[in-house]
Amino acid sequence: MMNQRIVTVCGLGQLGQTFATGALKSGLTVEPIRRRDILTDREREALWVCVGEKDLVAFVEQIPSSYLDKCIFVQNGLFMTDIEKYRLQKSTFVQVWFSKKEGTTIDVIGQSIVHGDMSEHVLRIFGELSIPCQAPKDMSFEHAIAQKHAFILAFNLLGYRERPLIETLFDENPARVDDAIKDGCWLSHKRTGIKLGILDQEIIKKGLESLAQYPAGGRHARARIDRAIKNLESSELPITLKTVIEGTMLS
């Protein structure tokens, strides 16, 4: 019997299920595990880490160092400081630019980005799913992190206090959308150190437009924004950002 090519997918939310499907379509054997399961010692082609931010540290701490070069992290909350702290430099990282909600099809927001030695494997899985993905030579991973972080912050700023449809905001209050994009870029710059000038506001705007039928923000919108401003002085916040946080912006 031929040896099975096994891919382990940790985290069985929408992203984990999506990539498990792509692996199966690629002819691989999928070993699904839940975020609190113990990782067994076995030969694997790849280990996809799709757990939520709050479960990431506990899961990373149980990964044997010999597996780290096979790990593919699908995480919005991983920054370069985290990668260095947990010694994940040999791992591969994906910045996902699509949305998948339970019971819905995949909504592509933009071109997903992969960095690391497992890029070919990732590109193959994305190809099986017909989701655009690239491994850019001209964009640093730090830049990719900052660009996606700015998009997430803009989306959450728009839903910080209430959750109107993105389409409604574009139609009725486009200035508010522009302000959220600028403030998202500013917060991302403060968090990552990436210069404001290289964060592409147009990519963020197109991404938001692709989510026209979605409510702005999400369950964790306020918590995410509050974390982003936690260590910043109130005096340095842009006035447009202050109005959102203080609740003085007109709907």
N, C-alpha and C positions, 0 to 999 in steps of 0.2 A: 504494500500500500504506500502511495506517495505521502510524503510528509505534508501535513496541513500547514498552510500559511495563515497564521492566526493574528488577528487584530483585536486588541482589547479596547473597549469603549467604556470609560468610566463616567457615569452621569447619564441618566436615561431621560432627561428632559427633551425638549424639542430639538436642540442642537445634537445631543448625543444620538437620538433616534435617527436624525437626518443623516449623520455621518456613518452610522451603522448600516443604513440602507445603501449608501454609496459603496461601502466596503463589500457588502454582499453582491451588489451588481458587478463589482470588479472581480468576483470569483474568490474572494477571501472568506475565511471562516471567522465569524465574529463571536467574541466572548464578551457579553455585556456584564458589567458589574455596577452595583450601586455605590454611591459616594462614601458610604460607611463600611463597605465590604473590605476585607483584608486582601491585598494584592498577592496572589500566589506566585511562586517562583517557577516560571516556564518560559520556553522560547517563544518570542513574539516578533512579528514584523514591525508592529507599531503599537503604541499606547496613546490613545486619544484621551486627553483630560478635558472633560466638558462639565466639570462640577461648578457650582455657583461660587461667587467670590468668598462667601463666608465659610465655605467648606474647603477652600483650596489649600490653606496652610496645613491643616491636619492630613490631607491626602498627600501633599508633597513630602511631608516628613516621613511617610512610610515607603516611599519609592526608593528601591535600592539604587545606589549611585551607578551601578552597571547598566541600568535601564534608561538613564537620563538622555542618552543620545537617540533613543527610540521614542521619546515622549513628544507629543504634539499638543501644545496648550492652546485651547480656544477660550480666551479669557479677555474681557475688556478691562479688568482691574489689575493687570500685571504691568508694572512699569520697570524701567531699567534698574532702579534701586532694588526692586523685589527679585529680579533675575539674578543680580549679583549676590543679594543676601542669601538666597536659597541655592546658589551655585548651579543655575540652570543654563549656563552659557552654551552647553552642547545640545540643548533641546531645540525644537522647532516651534514656531509661534505663528498663529493665524489671526489676522484681523478680519473678522467676518463683516461683510457689508450686505447682509440680507436679513430679512425678518421671517420667522416661522412661528406662527401661533397655532395652538392646538385646533385641529379640525380645519385648518386653512392651507392653501398652497403657499409656496415660497415666494415672497416678494423681494425681488432684487433691488437693493438700494444703490449699489455701485459695485466696483470691482473689488472683490476680496483680495487680501494680500497675505502671502506666506513668506517667512524668512527662516532659513535653517537647512540642515543637511537632509531632512526628510521632505523637502519641497516637492520632489518628483512624485512621491507617494501621495501627498496632499493634492497636487494638481490632478492626478489620476482619479482620485475620489470625487473631486469637484466636477471633473469632466463627466463622470458617470451620472452625476446629478444635474448636468447641464446648467451649472452655476458658474458664472465668470470668476476666474481667480488668476492672479499673476504672481510671479516671483521677481519683482523689479530689481534691476541692477543699479538704478539711478536714485533710489529712495532708501535712506537708512531706516533701520527698524525703529529707531527713536522717533523719526518723522512720522512713520506709519502709526505708531502708538498715539502720538500727539494729535494727528489728523482725526482718528476715530474718536479719541477722547473729546475733542472739540465738538464733533457731531453729537455725541451722546449728551454732552452738557447743554448744547443748544436745544435739543429735543426735550430735555428735562426742564429747562428754564421756561419753555413755552407751556409746560403743564405743572408749574411749581405750585400754584394755588387752585387752579381748576383745570379741567381737561377738555377744552374745545377741540373739535376736529382740526387737523392741520389744514385741510382745505378751507375751512372757515377763516382761519387766521390769515392765510394768503389772500383771500378775497376781501376780508373786512378790515384787516389790520396788518398790512405788509410791513409797515415800519417796525412793528413789534417783532416780526420774524427776523428782520435785518438786525435789530438790536440783540436778539437772542444769539444769532450767529456770531456777531462781533464779541459778545460777552463770553460765549462758549470758547472762542479762540483765545481770548485773553486769559481765562481761567486755565485752559490747557497749557498755554505758554508759562503761566506761573507754576504749574505742577511739574512740567517736563523740562522746562528750560529751552524748548525749541522756539526760535525766533518767530514773532508774530507774522513777519512778512512772508514766511514760507508756508503758512497754513492757508490752504485754498478754501476761501469762503464760498466759492461757486460750487465746489464739490458738495459742501455741506447743504447748500440751498437745493441742489438737485436731489440730494438724498432725502431731504424733508419733503420735497414735491412728490417723490415716489411713494411717500406714506400718507398721501392726501386723505385717505379714508380712515386713517388711524386717529384715535384721540392723542393729544399731545401728552408727553410725559409718560408716567407709569406708576406702579405701586410704590416704587422706591425713589421717585423723582426728587421729592423734597430732601430725603436723607442724603442722596447723592450730591445735591447742590450744597447742602449744609456742610458735608465733609469737605467739599472743594474750597469753601471759604473759611473753614474752621481756623486756620492759622494765618489768615490775612488780616491786616489792619483795616478797619472800617473806612478809614480816611483814604485808602488807596483804591477802593472799589470804584469802578466806573459808575456814574450816576444812573445809567440805565439799569445796571445790575442791582444797585441799591433799591431802586423803585420796585423791582420784582420781589426782593427779599423782604422789604418793609411793607409790602402790600399796598403801595400807593399808586400802582399802575392802573389806569382805567382799562376795563375789559373792552 
